Amino acid sequence: MLNALGLARELGVPTGATMTVTSRNITEVLHLAGILGNIGVRQLKLHCLRPVGNSASHPELLITDSAAYADLRERLQAAELAIEVIADEDLSEYVAPEICAPAAGPSEIDRIEADPRGALTMSCKAVGRDSHAFWYDKPTDRIVHRPSPTDELTFAVPDVVYACV
């Protein structure tokens, strides 16, 4: 992953990273933010682990003490990082201001997130739902639209709201 991010920097491609914070990795967030900032990644987006999908079978990964998030925010704020760190509303100290595109829809998509299966998620769409309308098809090197009754375009998937840490 770090090699790919370094190559993107050399090519002038702006990059960001997304991390789901769990009980096992919460102590690594600050270190990762430092590494990513040092290699030119512009933003680290932090998500609260929600008990859906695979994580529903692993409740030990959930963070049950909200003080752990407060400690994480304090450590991130105190650090002199070369990267913007944003967190979803469940990790934020306050209800985050809405910074996503209006309900009428954007004229362009400013961020696409990909998962290991090739599922693509548009920026600001809910995390932890398998409602992907678009997929990267590696054999054909194309992005394909796979509409379904529950994809993020036809199903009313609520936005995730973010704020700077």
Helices and strands as residue ranges (DSSP letters): H 2-11, E 16-21, G 26-28, H 29-38, E 43-48, G 53-57, G 59-61, H 67-78, E 84-88, E 112-114, E 119-122, E 134-137, G 138-140, E 142-145, E 162-164
